[in-house]
Amino acid sequence: MRVVAGTFKGRKLKSLAGDNTRPTTDKVKEAIFNMIGPYFSDGLALDLYGGSGGLGIEAVSRGLDQAVICDQNFGAIQVIKENVAMTKVPEKFLVWKTTDEKALVKAATEELKFALVFLDPPYAKQKIAEIIENMLGKNLLSEEAFVVCETDSKTQLPEEFPKMIKIKEQNYGATKVTIYRKEV
């Protein structure tokens, strides 16, 4: 696993040993960024189920100002911190050891607005629609924000949410990527 493009291109990323995390493959990561635009000029990313932190690191590598990377697993947090250190710009990352719901409350309290959100929860614990509704209710998404959801290929997500529409859905083997865009 590595950073695919941008400032940190080619740098290897560590991942958590065992079956607790399912890192996004380089192929799927590249496909995601090809769908939403390969590079960005600014903004804040949220990787709510960080695992290795690879998606948040990729987002900053491709031009976002900063990424908030969350996970509730202590081992995952240690791996995320090691991967963030590899970038040599740790100030561009906030690493939070917390649950998804507590992370959204904290982000709302700090009045954060995300331009890009990654939702890749453990397949057995998916509540993506609820999380998106929670983010919308807390006004955590900037105008024209992207929300990228990774699920198993059989999961069906809604076509739209209030002020948010599905713009792309693609299967990659056992993984499905669904992308939403916030409407202005």
Secondary structure, DSSP 8 states (H G I E B T S, - for coil): -B--SSTTTT-B----SSSS-----HHHHHHHHHHH-S--SS-EEEETT-TTSHHHHHHHHTT-SEEEEEES-HHHHHHHHHHHHHHT-GGGEEEEES-HHHHHHHHHHTT--EEEEEE---GGG--HHHHHHHHHHTT-EEEEEEEEEEEETT----SEETTEEEEEEEEETTEEEEEEEE--
